[in-house]
Amino acid sequence: MESSLLVPEEHVLSTLERDGSRRWMYPRLANGYFWHIRRIVGYALIILFVSLPHIKIAGKPAILLDIAHRRFTLFGFTFLPTDTLLLALLMMTIFLTIFLLTAILGRVWCGWACPQTVYMEFVFRPIERFFDGTKGVGGRPPERTAGMRRTLKYIVYFILSVFLAHTFLAYFVGVERLSRWIQQSPFEHPIPFFIMAGTTVAMMFDFCFFREQLCLIACPYGRFQSVLLDRQSLIVSYDYKRGEPRGHLTKSLPVLSNEKQGDCVDCGACVRTCPTGIDIRKGLQMECIHCTQCIDACDAIMNRLHRPMGLIRYSTQNAIDGRRKSWLRPRLFVYPVLLTVVISAFVITLVNKKSFDVTVLRNFGMPFILAANDEVQNSMRIKLVNRIEKPLAFQLRVADRKDVMLDIKDTQIEVSGGAMVTQPVLITAPAKDFVDGEYDIKLSIQSSDGEERTVSCRLLGPSRPNP
């Protein structure tokens, strides 16, 4: 006799059947208030994603993440590998902003702005419903899609994936270079071609097969919500006090008034419209992406039954439980304070950033050479990075020592816009100035645009006792 302990529920997980097979999601479409707003936001984000590589700010792409050359351009500002502090502050700003928005608005990112949700719900699912014969309503297709229609569906998916892969690649190589590559043979740029092809395959796999599994399995954000949310965070909630006990409408139960039964008529519309297959009536769940489809579906049913809408709504756990609402929460003070500090530090660092960077490096070989006239020579390298687009000329001199000489090939070092030049220089100093084999000097580097930077340089020489 089979033990009842081994018999699973109807669904082991929201996307698994009782026998362990994949439960494919064909959510019904609820064309409600939130759906129309989300669709506007979603299409606006898609237009923004496609347009950003083409938009120029101060002559630069709005976003260009040139990993090969280690140059990252964000809205007119170019960050180099030497901008470690700026990049760290920028990442901290992004994470703190996500923490703050999650504490206030819950998983608004997942349901409203995540590319996975936006493209799945507003691009790929509408195409699927068109070819499956469920346009405008969604749900499981009435019968298996004909072979030709299924083939056409995947052809459209492929074309879209290729387009999105090229758009994605434009963020890393720029529109101009990508345009040249498209017009050339793939054999002339095999690595970028394989990156684009791999991205296309990944998108086809995601939107054709993996789908909601990316949110449930691969994305860690849902698992972080237990620490990012609190009982005052805005979430999609079911009002169990008003809805329970639930039950189907019958002839003996009037539609307009029912004292024994809650407002939930157990129609299952909220479950059928959920893209991750959960039942929101079971409370807050990791799989909920706050897409608000259950809200629109329930509101439509309540409106049809002439009952107040909002049985499922945006609310907080405390509000649903009848507890007092409060904005006085520690995290709503800590996050803004930290965010203000980090943004201030980022802006101050960015404003005070010079138009060029200087790094002094020691040349390969012997640390120093004893020359005639009791002098010591150090072979160094001066690395100059021009951070602006126009060319600059640089002059080097010793800032604080008149008895130290610089032997450099060119009196002026020309560096083109956005380029880097490494200039060898021979520094000669009197041996008598070295104490314990070291002598610290300061080099002054002045650019043709009037900016000047002073860097410390330690020379090595013969070891002599400290007088």
C-alpha angles and dihedrals in degrees: 000000000000114000116239088223090069096050109096126214122262090282123019088203129000089265100035128081124219091266092052096255123135115275105215115217118231100165120196115241119245108196097200139136097285093043092060092048092047091049092054091048092045096051090045090054091048091052089048092050092051094043102045097080089053096048116096123208116185088346093306132101113266089239126011119160100190099183094169092060094030094237121133118191118193120177096327098324122103119209121200131196088263089063092080093139093050093048091048091050091048092053091047089052091053094048095045090049090053090048092050095046091047092050090053106030103021118220094350089139093059097049101034112026112016109117090224092058096038096052095038097050101033104032115020101033094050089052091048092049091049094055094037093053096245098105113159095006108052123194131118113331112256091235139359110295113252116255095246094049091047091049091050090048092056092044089056089046090053094049091049091047092051091050093048091046091054090047090050091049091051089066089063105036105024131248096268095054092043090052090054092049092051090056093048133070115272088235089069091060106019099161096055089043092055090046090054092045091048091049090050092051091047091052092048090050092047100046097035101041118359097045113137090012088077089063095041101041114013104036113078095197095089090054091051093055092085089069098031096052131061134183091276096053117112110253139159102269139183114221098227093177090061098034102046136123088038125197143156119271115253135177090262091056113070118226099224100046133021119162098182099046128060123236093261107096092189092239093149094224091130090056096044092053096046111108091208095044100239130141107237089199088075090068134246111352135181091236094059110106095182094242089151094222090126090054092053092045094049093045090054091053093046091049091051091051092046092242127134114277121233101071083132110029148137105286143124130263091245092050092050090050091050095249127140118279116232135178091190097101125142095233092054088060099037097049096050092045092050091044091051091050094048095045091047091051090048094050094045092049092047095048093049093048112120124230090247140031127222128201125179115209132180116243123240119265131035115012092228143351127223106227132187122287090039093288132144124219126203121192109217140169124224112205112200122190118193106211097187131070099244122076119261134200120215134203123199128205140155107261104201109019126067094185093060116091130203119212106196131161097230127030087213123040113211117210121179122224114294092359135122128224128188112206122192115222133182115217118200122194135168113267091226090069094063117100118190088349095302137100123179120208135166124235120208118209118190124188128212091249090064101258119131132194130188121207131183120242126189116209122203124218146142116326113250127169119260106259 
